[in-house]
């Protein structure tokens, strides 16, 4: 049987970071197993093509939730990366850490070493920000982070309108003022997607102590005397088994990591028995505590002069692609966000409760050309995201067969507070859109339209139109209580030689996009695994 010091299941946002950091020690051998294939597609590198990749079957598990009772019984798409780089290879590349209070909340839950001052050095270590190293940004890490080159005309109008409506702007949403409208940051470098595959894994593939196998579907963890000692998996139709001399690390994400734990007998014993699986460790919290950012979009007519749709005309887009291919610059090197905002929709809140993504283009806009396809028309899209949902869902097994997708039940809007937050988010967005100077560029509301005014009407719209923003977390919750799945060092309770290191360990969802926090967790975990002292806490 082949043997390695560490087996990492999943070459995604966390797995690629761990592979890089662990193999920096030459006497440590690492095997990384990825169910998908290599990230060779041209479109995975091209930022403007990211929306096309969200549901591309070659690179995506394309999960669907169960019918959501509070969303008119609609199943909700749950795209997850099935490719080297994981979801960092298919996501929208928005680099967002959340608010400092999000991590201080973790510390207040008893997770010492996970407060904002503790994790900021790991955010910095992971990145090279194009603005250079500062108190809040790194200057020598693998991940490339670049502020988007916004259309200044519309960006300035949004910022001024928000200010006139009572909301401040910010020069840096990751800096000293982490709220207000500001310029979005992207995980893009040299005009190309900076996935964890490109940033962390590919530069170290030549290391002799690193092995990566793709098209490898994990079947179950192998145990001896209560200790995880290896992994059984299927690769290209052949079952294989490998041994871990030190530890098995699950980095499959909030859907796949709890699934593999349960397939291996770690989870709620009564649920496992229903599938004929003997419980090795009765951990009822495995698969529970599922959280995600629910979002709803409202759309306005806008002035053609600020609309991105003109750039989608076939001939202009072709020229832009040539420009990107030659220089890595131009509109194809980013996404058409006009501004990003983190706001408190009501007084008394400790931190922002809504994230806004403003884009001067219709959500269903397509490439067009006169005589072939008509444009959708100039639109401004405002995406409204509930940052701190109270609703909790779960991931459970469909069967004992690893090929069967798990059962995903988000239970969105089961808490009335989440509906109130999104409703307040719509009202606040409307207020900003109706404020000068943004009124010079944005016209009538198209959907749901100004006729939708009462709370009941808004609630009906939210239930019918909202969807996930693709940030599932929490299903292998980190905690100090016996009900948690992993401890603060990410060790699975009741089992030796096994850790979970990915977004599933987050106890609560940060108030922003979750790729950057997942990378941070892997950075911090790599020091724990290597027996290194944690980086000194930031002096902020």
C-alpha positions as CSV (number, residue, x, y, z in Angstrom):
1,X,0.0,0.0,0.0
2,X,1.3,3.5,-0.9
3,X,1.9,5.6,2.1
4,X,2.2,9.4,2.7
5,X,2.4,11.6,5.7
6,X,-0.7,13.5,4.9
7,X,-3.7,12.8,2.6
8,X,-5.7,15.8,1.6
9,X,-9.1,15.1,0.2
10,X,-10.0,18.0,-2.1
11,X,-7.7,20.3,-4.1
12,X,-9.9,23.3,-3.6
13,X,-9.6,26.7,-1.8
14,X,-8.2,25.1,1.3
15,X,-6.5,21.9,-0.1
16,X,-4.2,23.8,-2.5
17,X,-3.0,26.1,0.3
18,X,-2.3,23.1,2.6
19,X,-0.4,21.3,-0.2
20,X,1.8,24.3,-0.7
21,X,2.6,25.0,2.9
22,X,3.0,21.4,4.1
23,X,5.4,20.3,1.3
24,X,7.6,23.3,2.1
25,X,9.0,20.9,4.7
26,X,11.1,18.5,2.5
27,X,10.7,15.5,4.9
28,X,6.9,15.6,4.7
29,X,5.1,13.7,1.9
30,X,1.6,14.8,0.8
31,X,-1.0,13.2,-1.4
32,X,-3.8,15.5,-2.7
33,X,-6.9,13.8,-4.1
34,X,-9.4,15.7,-6.3
35,X,-12.6,14.3,-7.7
36,X,-12.5,16.7,-10.7
37,X,-9.9,17.2,-13.4
38,X,-7.2,19.8,-13.9
39,X,-8.1,23.4,-14.4
40,X,-6.8,23.6,-18.0
41,X,-9.8,25.3,-19.6
42,X,-9.1,28.7,-21.2
43,X,-12.4,30.0,-19.7
44,X,-11.3,29.2,-16.1
45,X,-8.5,31.8,-16.6
46,X,-10.7,34.4,-18.2
47,X,-12.4,36.6,-15.5
48,X,-15.2,37.8,-17.7
49,X,-16.2,34.1,-18.4
50,X,-16.7,33.3,-14.7
51,X,-20.5,33.4,-14.9
52,X,-20.4,30.8,-17.7
53,X,-18.3,28.5,-15.3
54,X,-20.8,28.6,-12.4
55,X,-22.9,25.8,-13.8
56,X,-20.5,24.2,-16.2
57,X,-20.9,20.4,-15.6
58,X,-17.2,19.6,-16.3
59,X,-16.1,21.7,-13.4
60,X,-19.1,21.6,-11.1
61,X,-20.9,19.2,-8.8
62,X,-24.1,21.1,-9.7
63,X,-25.9,20.2,-6.6
64,X,-29.5,21.2,-6.0
65,X,-31.2,21.7,-2.7
66,X,-34.4,20.0,-1.6
67,X,-37.5,22.1,-2.2
68,X,-37.2,25.1,0.2
69,X,-40.6,25.5,2.0
70,X,-40.1,29.2,2.7
71,X,-39.0,29.9,-0.9
72,X,-42.3,28.8,-2.6
73,X,-41.0,25.2,-2.5
74,X,-38.3,25.9,-5.0
75,X,-35.1,23.8,-5.2
76,X,-32.1,26.1,-5.1
77,X,-28.9,25.6,-7.1
78,X,-25.8,24.9,-5.0
79,X,-22.8,25.0,-7.4
80,X,-19.5,23.7,-6.0
81,X,-16.2,23.4,-7.8
82,X,-15.3,19.9,-9.0
83,X,-11.9,20.8,-10.5
84,X,-8.4,21.6,-9.2
85,X,-8.8,24.9,-7.4
86,X,-12.3,23.9,-6.3
87,X,-14.8,26.7,-6.1
88,X,-11.9,29.3,-6.4
89,X,-11.6,28.1,-10.0
90,X,-15.3,28.9,-10.9
91,X,-16.4,31.6,-8.5
92,X,-17.0,35.3,-9.2
93,X,-13.5,36.1,-7.8
94,X,-14.7,38.8,-5.4
95,X,-12.2,39.0,-2.6
96,X,-14.0,39.9,0.6
97,X,-13.0,39.0,4.1
98,X,-16.1,40.1,6.1
99,X,-16.1,42.5,9.1
100,X,-13.6,42.3,11.9
101,X,-16.5,41.7,14.3
102,X,-17.3,38.5,12.5
103,X,-14.0,36.9,13.7
104,X,-14.2,38.5,17.1
105,X,-17.6,36.7,17.4
106,X,-15.7,33.5,16.9
107,X,-13.4,34.4,19.7
108,X,-16.3,35.3,21.9
109,X,-17.7,31.8,21.2
110,X,-14.6,30.4,23.0
111,X,-12.4,30.0,19.9
112,X,-9.2,31.5,21.2
113,X,-6.7,32.4,18.5
114,X,-9.5,33.0,15.9
115,X,-10.3,36.7,16.7
116,X,-9.7,39.3,14.0
117,X,-6.3,40.4,15.3
118,X,-5.3,36.7,15.3
119,X,-6.5,35.9,11.7
120,X,-5.5,39.2,10.0
121,X,-1.8,38.1,9.7
122,X,-2.9,35.0,7.9
123,X,-5.1,37.0,5.5
124,X,-2.0,39.1,4.8
125,X,0.4,36.1,4.5
126,X,-1.8,34.6,1.7
127,X,-2.0,37.7,-0.5
128,X,-0.1,40.1,-2.7
129,X,-2.3,43.2,-2.9
130,X,-1.5,45.3,-6.0
131,X,-1.6,48.4,-3.8
132,X,1.3,47.1,-1.8
133,X,1.8,45.9,1.8
134,X,0.0,47.9,4.5
135,X,-1.4,47.3,8.0
136,X,-4.3,45.5,6.4
137,X,-2.9,44.0,3.2
138,X,-0.1,41.6,2.3
139,X,2.6,42.3,-0.3
140,X,4.3,38.9,-0.8
141,X,1.7,36.1,-0.7
142,X,0.8,33.8,-3.5
143,X,-2.8,35.0,-4.0
144,X,-3.1,38.1,-6.3
145,X,-5.6,40.7,-5.1
146,X,-6.4,43.7,-7.3
147,X,-9.0,46.5,-6.9
148,X,-11.4,46.6,-9.8
149,X,-11.0,49.4,-12.3
150,X,-14.5,50.7,-12.0
151,X,-16.3,53.1,-14.3
152,X,-15.6,56.2,-12.3
153,X,-18.6,58.1,-13.6
154,X,-21.1,55.5,-12.2
155,X,-18.9,54.7,-9.1
156,X,-18.7,58.3,-8.0
157,X,-22.4,58.7,-8.5
158,X,-23.2,55.6,-6.4
159,X,-20.8,56.8,-3.6
160,X,-22.2,60.3,-3.6
161,X,-25.8,59.1,-3.6
162,X,-25.1,56.8,-0.7
163,X,-23.5,59.6,1.2
164,X,-26.5,61.9,0.5
165,X,-28.8,59.1,1.7
166,X,-26.9,58.9,5.0
167,X,-24.2,56.2,4.3
168,X,-20.5,56.7,4.2
169,X,-18.1,55.5,1.5
170,X,-14.8,53.8,2.2
171,X,-11.4,53.8,0.5
172,X,-10.8,50.2,1.5
173,X,-13.5,47.7,2.7
174,X,-10.7,45.7,4.3
175,X,-9.1,48.7,6.0
176,X,-9.8,50.9,9.0
177,X,-13.3,51.6,7.7
178,X,-14.8,48.2,6.7
179,X,-18.2,49.4,5.7
180,X,-19.8,51.7,3.2
181,X,-19.6,51.7,-0.6
182,X,-16.2,51.1,-2.0
183,X,-14.2,49.6,-4.9
184,X,-14.5,45.8,-5.0
185,X,-11.3,43.7,-4.7
186,X,-10.9,40.7,-7.0
187,X,-8.6,37.6,-6.7
188,X,-7.1,38.5,-10.1
189,X,-3.5,38.9,-11.1
190,X,-2.1,40.0,-14.5
191,X,-5.7,39.9,-15.9
192,X,-6.2,36.2,-15.0
193,X,-8.1,34.4,-12.3
194,X,-5.9,33.9,-9.2
195,X,-7.4,30.6,-8.0
196,X,-5.7,28.6,-5.3
197,X,-4.7,26.2,-8.0
198,X,-2.9,28.9,-9.9
199,X,-1.6,30.7,-6.9
200,X,-0.6,28.0,-4.5
201,X,-0.6,24.5,-6.1
202,X,0.9,24.9,-9.6
203,X,4.0,26.7,-8.5
204,X,5.0,23.8,-6.3
205,X,4.0,20.8,-8.5
206,X,7.6,20.0,-9.1
207,X,8.3,19.2,-5.5
208,X,9.1,15.5,-5.2
209,X,7.2,15.2,-1.9
210,X,3.9,16.3,-3.5
211,X,1.6,14.0,-5.4
212,X,-1.7,15.1,-6.9
213,X,-4.3,12.7,-8.3
214,X,-7.3,14.0,-10.2
215,X,-10.6,12.1,-11.0
216,X,-10.3,10.5,-7.6
217,X,-13.6,10.1,-5.8
218,X,-13.2,9.4,-2.0
219,X,-15.2,6.5,-0.8
220,X,-14.5,6.3,2.9
221,X,-11.8,6.9,5.5
222,X,-9.9,3.9,6.7
223,X,-9.6,3.3,10.5
224,X,-7.5,1.2,12.8
225,X,-8.2,1.1,16.5
226,X,-10.2,4.3,16.4
227,X,-7.6,6.2,14.4
228,X,-7.8,7.4,10.8
229,X,-5.0,5.8,8.9
230,X,-5.9,6.1,5.3
231,X,-8.4,6.5,2.5
232,X,-10.3,4.3,0.0
233,X,-11.1,6.0,-3.3
234,X,-12.1,5.2,-6.9
235,X,-9.9,6.6,-9.7
236,X,-10.9,5.9,-13.3
237,X,-13.0,2.9,-12.4
238,X,-10.4,1.3,-10.1
239,X,-10.7,1.1,-6.3
240,X,-7.5,2.1,-4.5
241,X,-6.4,2.5,-0.9
242,X,-3.6,4.7,0.5
243,X,-2.2,5.1,4.0
244,X,-1.6,8.3,6.0
245,X,1.2,8.0,8.5
246,X,0.3,11.3,10.2
247,X,-3.2,12.5,9.3
248,X,-6.1,12.5,6.9
249,X,-7.3,16.0,6.1
250,X,-10.8,16.6,4.7
251,X,-10.9,19.8,2.5
252,X,-13.9,19.0,0.4
253,X,-16.0,22.0,1.5
254,X,-19.3,22.4,3.4
255,X,-21.1,19.8,1.3
256,X,-18.6,17.1,0.6
257,X,-16.6,17.0,3.9
258,X,-19.7,16.2,6.0
259,X,-20.8,13.7,3.4
260,X,-17.5,11.8,3.6
261,X,-17.5,11.9,7.4
262,X,-20.9,10.3,7.4
263,X,-20.0,7.7,4.7
264,X,-17.1,6.8,7.0
265,X,-19.3,6.4,10.1
266,X,-18.8,9.8,11.7
267,X,-22.0,11.6,12.3
268,X,-25.5,11.3,13.8
269,X,-25.6,7.6,14.7
270,X,-29.4,7.2,14.2
271,X,-29.2,8.8,10.7
272,X,-26.3,6.6,9.8
273,X,-28.1,3.4,10.8
274,X,-30.9,4.3,8.4
275,X,-28.3,3.8,5.6
276,X,-26.7,0.7,7.0
277,X,-23.6,2.5,8.2
278,X,-22.1,1.6,11.6
279,X,-21.3,4.7,13.7
280,X,-17.7,5.0,14.7
281,X,-18.2,8.3,16.4
282,X,-21.6,9.6,17.2
283,X,-21.4,13.3,16.3
284,X,-24.9,14.7,15.8
285,X,-23.6,18.0,14.6
286,X,-22.0,16.6,11.4
287,X,-23.9,18.1,8.5
288,X,-25.9,20.5,10.7
289,X,-25.5,24.3,11.1
290,X,-25.6,24.8,7.3
291,X,-25.5,28.5,6.5
292,X,-25.4,30.5,3.3
293,X,-25.9,34.0,2.1
294,X,-29.4,34.4,0.6
295,X,-29.7,37.2,-1.9
296,X,-32.3,38.9,-4.0
297,X,-31.8,41.2,-7.0
298,X,-33.7,44.3,-8.1
299,X,-33.3,45.9,-11.5
300,X,-33.5,49.4,-12.8
301,X,-33.4,51.0,-16.2
302,X,-30.2,53.0,-16.7
303,X,-28.6,55.4,-19.0
304,X,-26.9,53.8,-22.1
305,X,-23.8,55.8,-21.4
306,X,-23.0,53.8,-18.2
307,X,-24.4,50.4,-19.3
308,X,-21.9,47.6,-19.7
309,X,-24.2,46.0,-22.3
310,X,-22.6,48.0,-25.1
311,X,-19.4,46.0,-24.4
312,X,-21.2,42.8,-25.1
313,X,-21.8,43.6,-28.7
314,X,-20.1,40.8,-30.6
315,X,-17.5,42.8,-32.5
316,X,-16.5,44.9,-29.4
317,X,-16.3,41.8,-27.3
318,X,-14.1,40.1,-29.9
319,X,-11.7,43.0,-29.9
320,X,-11.7,42.9,-26.1
321,X,-10.8,39.3,-26.1
322,X,-7.9,40.0,-28.4
323,X,-6.7,42.8,-26.1
324,X,-6.9,40.5,-23.1
325,X,-5.0,37.7,-24.9
326,X,-2.2,40.1,-25.9
327,X,-2.0,42.3,-22.8
328,X,-4.1,40.8,-20.0
329,X,-6.0,44.0,-19.9
330,X,-9.4,45.4,-20.9
331,X,-12.9,44.6,-19.9
332,X,-12.3,40.8,-20.2
333,X,-9.9,41.1,-17.3
334,X,-12.7,41.7,-14.8
335,X,-16.4,41.7,-14.1
336,X,-18.7,44.6,-14.5
337,X,-19.2,45.7,-10.9
338,X,-19.9,49.4,-10.5
339,X,-19.5,49.3,-6.7
340,X,-19.8,47.1,-3.6
341,X,-21.3,48.2,-0.3
342,X,-21.6,46.9,3.2
343,X,-24.3,48.8,5.1
344,X,-26.3,48.7,8.3
345,X,-30.0,49.0,7.3
346,X,-31.1,50.0,10.8
347,X,-29.6,51.8,13.8
348,X,-28.1,49.8,16.7
349,X,-26.4,47.2,14.6
350,X,-22.8,46.3,15.5
351,X,-21.8,45.6,11.9
352,X,-23.3,45.7,8.4
353,X,-26.2,43.4,7.8
354,X,-26.5,43.8,4.0
355,X,-23.9,43.6,1.2
356,X,-24.8,45.3,-2.1
357,X,-23.3,44.4,-5.5
358,X,-24.1,47.0,-8.2
359,X,-23.6,46.1,-11.8
360,X,-24.6,48.2,-14.8
361,X,-25.9,45.3,-16.8
362,X,-29.0,43.0,-16.8
363,X,-28.4,39.7,-14.9
364,X,-29.4,37.7,-18.0
365,X,-27.5,39.9,-20.5
366,X,-26.0,38.0,-23.4
367,X,-23.7,38.7,-26.3
368,X,-25.6,40.5,-29.0
369,X,-25.3,41.9,-32.5
370,X,-27.7,43.8,-34.8
371,X,-29.6,41.3,-37.0
372,X,-28.6,38.3,-34.8
373,X,-29.8,39.0,-31.3
374,X,-31.3,42.1,-29.7
375,X,-29.7,43.5,-26.5
376,X,-31.7,43.2,-23.3
377,X,-31.5,47.0,-22.8
378,X,-29.5,49.1,-20.4
379,X,-30.1,48.0,-16.8
380,X,-28.6,48.5,-13.4
381,X,-28.7,45.4,-11.2
382,X,-28.6,45.7,-7.4
383,X,-27.8,42.4,-5.6
384,X,-28.9,42.5,-2.0
385,X,-27.3,39.9,0.3
386,X,-28.2,39.0,3.9
387,X,-24.9,38.9,5.6
388,X,-25.8,37.2,8.9
389,X,-28.6,34.8,8.4
390,X,-30.3,33.2,11.4
391,X,-31.8,30.3,9.4
392,X,-29.9,27.0,9.7
393,X,-30.1,24.0,7.3
394,X,-28.4,20.7,7.0
395,X,-26.6,18.2,4.8
396,X,-27.5,14.5,5.1
397,X,-26.8,11.3,3.2
398,X,-29.0,10.2,0.4
399,X,-27.6,6.7,0.6
400,X,-24.4,4.9,1.5
401,X,-23.2,5.2,-2.1
402,X,-20.5,7.8,-2.5
403,X,-21.8,8.5,-6.1
404,X,-25.1,9.7,-4.8
405,X,-25.3,13.4,-4.1
406,X,-26.1,14.3,-0.5
407,X,-29.4,15.8,0.6
408,X,-29.0,19.6,1.0
409,X,-31.7,21.5,2.9
410,X,-30.9,25.1,3.4
411,X,-34.1,26.0,5.3
412,X,-33.8,29.6,4.0
413,X,-36.0,32.2,5.6
414,X,-37.1,29.8,8.4
415,X,-36.1,32.7,10.7
416,X,-38.4,35.7,10.2
417,X,-35.4,37.9,11.0
418,X,-33.8,37.0,7.6
419,X,-36.9,38.0,5.7
420,X,-37.0,41.3,7.6
421,X,-33.3,42.0,6.8
422,X,-33.8,41.4,3.0
423,X,-36.9,43.5,3.0
424,X,-35.0,46.3,4.7
425,X,-32.2,45.8,2.2
426,X,-34.6,46.4,-0.7
427,X,-36.0,49.6,0.9
428,X,-32.5,50.9,1.5
429,X,-31.4,50.1,-2.0
430,X,-34.4,52.0,-3.4
431,X,-33.6,55.0,-1.2
432,X,-30.1,55.2,-2.6
433,X,-31.1,54.6,-6.2
434,X,-33.6,57.5,-5.9
435,X,-31.0,59.9,-4.5
436,X,-29.0,62.4,-6.6
437,X,-26.6,62.2,-8.4
438,X,-27.4,58.6,-9.1
439,X,-30.8,59.7,-10.5
440,X,-29.0,61.2,-13.4
441,X,-28.1,57.6,-14.6
442,X,-30.7,55.3,-13.1
443,X,-34.4,55.4,-14.0
444,X,-37.5,53.4,-13.2
445,X,-37.4,50.2,-11.3
446,X,-38.1,47.3,-13.7
447,X,-38.3,44.4,-11.3
448,X,-40.2,44.1,-9.0
449,X,-41.3,47.6,-10.0
450,X,-42.5,50.6,-8.0
451,X,-45.9,48.9,-7.6
452,X,-44.4,46.4,-5.2
453,X,-44.5,48.5,-2.0
454,X,-46.1,46.8,1.0
455,X,-44.2,44.4,3.3
456,X,-46.4,41.5,2.1
457,X,-45.7,42.4,-1.5
458,X,-42.0,42.6,-0.9
459,X,-42.0,39.3,1.1
460,X,-43.8,37.6,-1.8
461,X,-41.1,38.9,-4.2
462,X,-38.3,37.7,-2.0
463,X,-39.7,34.2,-1.6
464,X,-40.2,33.9,-5.3
465,X,-36.9,35.4,-6.6
466,X,-34.2,35.0,-3.9
467,X,-31.4,32.5,-4.3
468,X,-28.0,31.6,-2.7
469,X,-24.9,33.6,-3.4
470,X,-22.9,30.3,-3.2
471,X,-21.3,30.6,0.3
472,X,-22.2,27.4,2.2
473,X,-20.4,27.0,5.5
474,X,-20.7,25.5,9.0
475,X,-21.5,21.8,8.5
476,X,-18.4,20.6,10.5
477,X,-18.6,23.4,13.0
478,X,-15.6,24.4,15.0
479,X,-16.2,24.9,18.7
480,X,-15.1,24.3,22.3
481,X,-18.3,22.5,23.3
482,X,-18.9,18.8,23.0
483,X,-21.6,19.4,20.4
484,X,-19.1,20.8,17.8
485,X,-17.6,18.6,15.1
486,X,-14.0,19.9,15.3
487,X,-12.0,21.6,18.1
488,X,-10.1,24.9,17.7
489,X,-7.2,23.0,16.1
490,X,-9.7,21.5,13.6
491,X,-9.3,17.9,14.9
492,X,-12.5,15.8,14.6
493,X,-13.8,15.0,18.0
494,X,-13.7,11.3,19.0
495,X,-11.3,10.3,16.2
496,X,-7.5,10.5,16.1
497,X,-5.5,11.4,13.0
498,X,-8.4,13.3,11.3
499,X,-9.0,17.0,10.7
500,X,-11.4,19.1,8.6
501,X,-9.9,22.2,7.1
502,X,-12.3,24.1,4.9
503,X,-15.3,26.4,5.0
504,X,-17.4,23.7,6.8
505,X,-15.6,24.5,10.1
506,X,-16.7,28.1,10.3
507,X,-19.2,28.4,13.2
508,X,-20.9,31.4,11.7
509,X,-20.7,32.8,8.2
510,X,-18.6,35.9,7.8
511,X,-20.2,39.0,6.4
512,X,-18.7,38.8,3.0
513,X,-17.6,36.3,0.4
514,X,-16.2,33.1,1.8
515,X,-13.2,32.2,-0.4
516,X,-10.7,34.5,1.3
517,X,-11.7,33.3,4.8
518,X,-11.3,29.7,3.7
519,X,-7.8,30.4,2.4
520,X,-7.1,32.1,5.7
521,X,-8.3,29.1,7.7
522,X,-6.0,26.8,5.6
523,X,-3.0,29.2,6.2
524,X,-3.5,29.2,9.9
525,X,-4.1,25.4,10.0
526,X,-0.9,24.8,8.1
527,X,1.0,26.3,11.0
528,X,-0.9,24.2,13.5
529,X,0.0,21.0,11.5
530,X,3.6,22.0,11.1
531,X,3.9,22.6,14.9
532,X,4.7,26.3,14.4
533,X,3.8,29.1,16.7
534,X,1.0,31.2,15.4
535,X,1.8,34.4,13.7
536,X,1.9,37.4,16.2
537,X,-1.5,39.0,16.5
538,X,-2.0,42.2,14.6
539,X,-1.5,45.5,16.5
540,X,-4.7,47.2,15.4
